[in-house]
């Protein structure tokens, strides 16, 4: 391992007089050589007692105060003040655990190919008491490593306070642009385009949940406002990233995320989509050029190039229904979807949008369940886990109600109590109930487990009680087998990752935990 790098701890703060001293003290308490730890505090014009609270630390902390200009301006000011080899961030209301600097400094010294490393977080309350010892475990997050740029098109999963980035790559991300939604998402995407990203499993950050945080746990209109804030950055990301080198499913997911975010934000803020994502004549001209290139690529059978150009057209003009239609055509040709999965036009601002078909996210047999009913009767989960295991070709798709974190928490407890969250467990997939009710999910299902809502779309689905579960699955599997036999032996041999015998190649036994957490974040938004 090489010599330890000089660490620059950048603290950007605004009106955190209650917590700023704890933040500074936690940085000073690092198990790291004092001469290799630089601490810079940028105060974005706090109207409180922050200046006098920071003053006693002037021998160890460089304090910079500026008129209030917002996060991006404060962050860029901080980048001009630091001179370390590795940048580590600390919000004025959060804390570092004592080993934070050393863990990532040593990791980067051992792995010169890694440009950015991140870790888990502990969630604490206003007084510093632990709420969740592991943010990853609480949310079911599965950390990613390697080439993660495609995954970042969908959304950010790297928290700024828990990441460390080499300042030798500063020309990639500094200064932050004005349309940067979040500094961590911007830095992660810029670094991921040129270097590997990795993670350490330890908690390297203490995230304070005190009700005034900018985005964690946002709901309702606040969630919609965050979507609005992200729109310019999503458009920029899809326009500038070298999409052709990424996996098709990531490019498609990034495009869908843009269109859906716009539609949801429009509906929840009662604002026309065209106002939330303005399009200039130059944007329309650029979109038209990209669509022409995409159509030419389609004619030549170059589906990946067509998908990339269509996605760039949507970035330029996300309201163009012809671009959305072409996106769907590309996705279907590439086998990413089997039916339309995004609104025909984002300009309508309507929320009635269909989620992506279940596709490869589920096994050969699909059972639906109402998340509220399972949460109210956890014995249903236990009964299901006694009959169905990881080797069975069935996925239980659990529909979650919006804005109901209590249901998600109850489901997680039920799954854990039933022992359905480890090796050999059944395949569970939790999803927010689509805006069209049960119609979309019912189209892909073979039955309904547990009490069935009185929805017209579910009327044709067999209701399956716990005692009938084994017999029902046997009948469905046998019918599918007969249908496959009838098709004959002329069918093409499945390629890697294709569904065979009701299973997907490489299915993770604990996939349902990540899906539950993802749905939880969506459902409580």
N, C-alpha and C positions, 0 to 999 in steps of 0.2 A: 504493500500500500504506500502511495506517495505521501508527501508532506500534506498536513492539514491545510485546507484553504482558508482564506479570510472570509468571514461571514458578514454580510450586511443585513441587519435586521431593520426593515422599513416599517414603521408604525404610522399609518394614516388615521387621523382621528378627527371627529367633529362632535362636540357636545357630549363627551363621555367623561365628565368630571368624576362621576361615581366610580369609574372603572380604570381610568388611565394609569393611576399609580400601580394597580395590580398588574397591568400589562407590562409596564416598565420593569417592575420588580421581578417578574417572571423571566424577562429577557436577561436581566443582570444575574439571575440565579443559575444560569446555564453551566453545565459541566463541560466547559470549553475554555481554552486559553483566553484570558482577558484581552491580550494584545491582538487576538485574531477575531474579535467580535466587535463590530461597529454597530451602534444603535442610533438611528435617525428617526426623529418624530416630526411629522409634517402635520401641523394644526391648520385645518381648512377654515380658519376664521371662527372658531368656537366662541359663542357669546357667554360662556360660563367661566368657571375658575381654572380651566385647563392651564393657562400660562403660569399661574402661581404654583400650581401643583407640580408642574414639571421642573420648575426653576431649581429646586434642591438637587436635581440630578445632573446639573450642567457639567460636572466634571467627567461624566461618563456618557452623556447623551447629547447629541446635537439636536437642538430644537429649532425648527423653522416654522414661522407663522406667516400665513398669507391671507388675503381677503377671501371670503367664501366663493369658490369657483366650481365646486363639485368634485366628485371622486376622481375623474380622469385627470383633471388639472392638478390636483393634489398629488396624485400618484406620479405623474410626470415630473413634478417638482422634486419629489423624493428620489426618482431615478437619477436626476442631475446631481444630487447631493452625495450619493454613495460611491464607493470605490472598491468594494469587495469582489472576491472571485465568485461567490455564490449569493444569490438574493433569496432571503426568507422573509415572509410577510407576517405581520401581526396587527390585527385590528385593535383600535384603542379600547374596545370593550371585551377583548378576549385575553387568553393567557397561553403561555408555552409551558409544557412540562419540562423539568430540568434537563432531560436528555435529548431534547428536540434538535438542537444544533449539531451535536456530535453524531447522532444517528445518521442524519442525511449527509453531513460532511464526509464521514467515513465511507458511506455508500458510494458517493460520487467519486471519491478517491480510488475506490476499488473498481469502478465501472466507468472508464473514460468515454465509452460509447454512449452513455446515457446523458441526455441534455436536461431532463427534468425528472425528478423523483417526487412522489407524493405518498402520504400515509393516511392512517385512520385518524378519527377525531373522537374525543370525549365530549359529551354534551353536558354542560353544567348550568346551574341556575344563577340568579343574580348574586347569591351569596357564595358561590363557588362550590356548592354541593353537587355531586354527580347525579344527573338525570339518566343518562345512558353512558355506560362505560365504553361502548363501541358504537359509533355512528353507522359503520358498515353493517354490523350485526343487526342493529335495530331496524335498519331500512332494507336489509337483504342485499346490499350492494356487493357486486362481484367485481373486484378491482381488475383493471386491464393493464397489460404491459406490451411493449414492443411498438409496432406501428399502429397507433390508435387514432390517426387522423380521421379515418372514415367514421369511427364511432363518435367522434366529437362533432360531426355534422348533425347528428341527431339532437345533441344537447350536451351540456357540460357535466362532467362527473368528477372533476378535479377541483377541490376546494383550495382557494388561494392560501389560506393560513396553513394548510397542511402540505404545501408544495415547496420545493426548493429548485431553483433554476440556475444554470451556469450563466454568469454575466458575459462570458465570451460569446454568447448568442444574443446579446442585447440588441444588436443591430437588426435582429429579426422581429423584435417586439417593441422596441422603444424608438420614439415616444408612442404612447397609446393614442389611437385615433379618437376623434370626438364621438364617433358612432359606436365606440366599443361599449357593449352592454355591461360586461363584467371584466375586470382586469385578469382574473384567473382563466376564464374561457379564452380570451384573446391570446394570452401568453401561451397557454397549452396548445392551441391550434397552430400558432406560429412556430413553436419549437418542434411540435410533432411532425411538421412538414420536412424537417431537416435532420432530426435526431431521434433516437429511441427514447421512449418514456417508460419508466418503471415505477414500482411502488415498494414500500416496506410495510410489513403487517402491523407494526406498532402504532399506537396512538401518539401523534406528534403535535397535537393541537388541542386546546381546551376551548371549545366553542360555547360562548355564553348565550343561553336562550333567556331573553328578558322581555320579550313582547314587542320590542322596538327594532328588532333585527330587520335587515333590508329584504331578505327573501326566504329564509328557512321557514317552512310551514305556512307560507302565504296562502290565503284562501279568497274565494269570492272575487270582489272587484279588485282587491290588491293583487291577486294572482293575475287577473286580466291586465292590470297596469304593468306588471313585470313582462308579460308577453309582448305588450306594445313596445316596451323599452328594448326588447331583444330583436324586434323585427328588422331594423336597419342592419344590425350585425349579422343576422341570419342571411339576409340578402347579400351582404358583402362577402360572407364566407362562401356561399355557393357560387358567387361570381368569380372569386379569385383563386380558390383551391384548384389544384390540378386533378380534376375529377376522374380523368381517364385512368389514373393509376390506382384508383380505389375500387373496392368491391362494389359490384352493381347494387347489392341490397343496401349498402350504406348510402350510396348516392340517392337512390330512390327514397329511402327513409328520410334523408335530409330534406329533399324536395317536399315530401308529404308533410313533414314537420312545419315547414314554412307556411304552406297553404292552410293547414289546420290551425296553426297558431293565429294566423290572421283572421280566420273565420270565427274562432272562439273569442278572440279579443274584441272583434266587432260586435258579436252578439252580447257579450257581457258588459261592454261599455256603452252599448246602444249608439255606436259611432259607425258611420259607413266605412267599409274596408278601404275604399279609395282615399279616405282622409287619413287613415292610420298608416297606409303605405303609399305615399304619393308617387306618381309615375310621370316623368317628364316626356317631352317629345323625343328627346335623345334616348331615353329608356325604351320607349316603344320601338324606335328604329333599331336599337340594339337587339331587342327581343325578336323583332321580325327577321333580322339577319341570322340569328341563332336558330330560329325555327326553320328557315330555309335550309340551313346546313344540316339540321336534324332530319328533315324530310329526305334530303339527298342521301344521308347515311342510311336511313331506313330502306330506301330503294336499292341500295347496294348491299343490304343485309348486315351492315355494321351497327348492330344493336347497341353496343356499349358506347360508341361515339354518339349515336343518336340520343341515348339517355343523357349523356353529359351535356350536349348542346341544348336539349330540351330543358334541363335543370337550370342552365344559365339563362335561358329565355325567361323562365319563371322568376329567377332572381331579379331580372330587369323589370318584368311586368307580371307580378303574381296574380293579376286580375284577368288575365287573358284565358278564356275558356278553351281556346284551341291548343294552348300550351298544356293545360291540364289534360285534355283528351289525348294529346300526343304522349304525355308522360305515362298515362295508363297503357297506351298501346305498346310502348317500349317495355314497360314492366311485365305485361302479359307475354310478350315475345321472349323475354328473358326468363320466364317462369317464376317471376317474383310474386305475382298475384294471379287469380283466376277470374276476377271481376273488378269493377271499378271500386276504388277505395278512397278517393278524395273527391271533394265537391266538384261539380262540373264548372263552377265559377266561384272564385273567392269574392268577386265584386258584390255579390248579393248580400254578403255579411251574414247569411243564415247559418245557424248552428246545426241544422239537420244534415249531418255529414256521416258517412259510413266509415267505420274503422277498417283498417286493412283486414281482408279475409284471414281466417285463422291459419290457412295454409300449412307450412311446415312447423308452425308453433304447436301443433297438436298431433296426436297419434291417430291411428286408423279409426278408432271409435271415440265419439265425443258425447259426453254427458254434460248437460247444463245444470247449474244450481244457483239458487238465490242466496247471495252473500248474507242478507239479513236473516234469512231462515237458519242458515248454518251457524251464524253467530248466536242466535237465540237458542239453538238446540245443538250444542257441541257434540252430543252423542252421535249425531249424524256423521260427523267427520270420523269419529272413532269407529263406527260401524263400517264406514267405507274403507278405512285403512285395514280393517280385519279381513276384508274380502279381496281388495285390489292391491297389487304391489307394483314394483318398478318393471317387472317382466311382462306385465299385462299391456296389451295394445290399446289402452284407453286413457284419455285425458279428461279430468273433471274441470270444466271451465266454470269458474265462479264469477258471477256478475255482481259488481260492487255498486252501491248507491253513491251518488255524488255527495260531497260535503259531509261525509260521515266517517271521521277517523275512528270513532268508537267501534264501528263494525269491523274495520280493518284490525284494530287491536284485539278484539274478541276472537276473530278468525285466527290470528297468529297464535294466541294462547291455545285455542282448540287444536290447531295443527301440532303444536309442540306437545300438548298433553296426550295426544293420540299417538305420539312417536312417528308422525308422518313428515318429519323434517330431516331425515337422515338416509343413509344407504338402504336401498330396498323399498323406499317409500313410493306411494303412488304418484303419478304425474298430475300435478295441480297447476292450473293457470288462472290467475285472478286478473280480471279486466274490468275497467269501468263500464257500466251499462251504457251502450251506445245511445246517442240522442234520438234514434228512431225506435227506442224501446228494445224489445226482444227480437225484432224482425231479422236483423243481420245475424245474430248468434244462432237463432233457430234454424236458419237456412243450412248451417253446417253441422247440426246436432242430430243424434240418433235417439235421444231420450232426455228426460228431465228427472234429476235426483232430488228427492225430498219434496216438501210442499211446493206446488206449482202455482205461480201467480195466474190470475184470471185474465191473461192477455191473449188476444186473438191469434197472435203469431205462434203461441205455444199450444194451441188447441190440438194440433195434429201430432204432437210429440207424446210418446208413451210416458206416463208417470211411473217412476221406478222407486219403490220403497226399499229400505235396507234389506228386508228379508227376500226381496225379489232380485237383488242385484246380480248375484252369481248366475242365475238362470237367464236373466236378460242379456248379460254380456255374452254368454255362451251362444244364445240364439243369434245375436247380431254378428258375432265373429263367424259363425257357421254360414250365415247368409252371404257375408262378404267373400268367404272362401269359395262358395259355389259360384258366385258371380265371376271371381277371378278365374276359376277353372273353365267356365264357359268361354271366357275370352280367348282361351287357347294358349299354346306355347309360343305363338308367333310374336308375343309382346317383347319389346326391347329389354335387354338386361339393364337393371337399375344401375346408375352410377353412384359413386360415393356420395353419401348424404341424402340419398333418395329413400323414401319410406319403403321398407321391405318387411313383410310379416308384421305389419302394424307398428314397427319401431323405426325411429330415425337413427342413422348412424351417429354414434358419439353423443347420444342423449345423456345429459348430466342428471344424476339422481336427485340432486338438490336444486334443479332448475326452478321448481315452483316457489322457492323462497325468494329468489330474485324477482320473479314475476309478481309475487304478492306485494313485494315492496314497491315495485314500479307502479303497480295499480294503486297502491295506497297513496303514493304521492299524487297520482292523477286524480284519484277519487276525492281526495280532501282539498283539491285546489278550488 
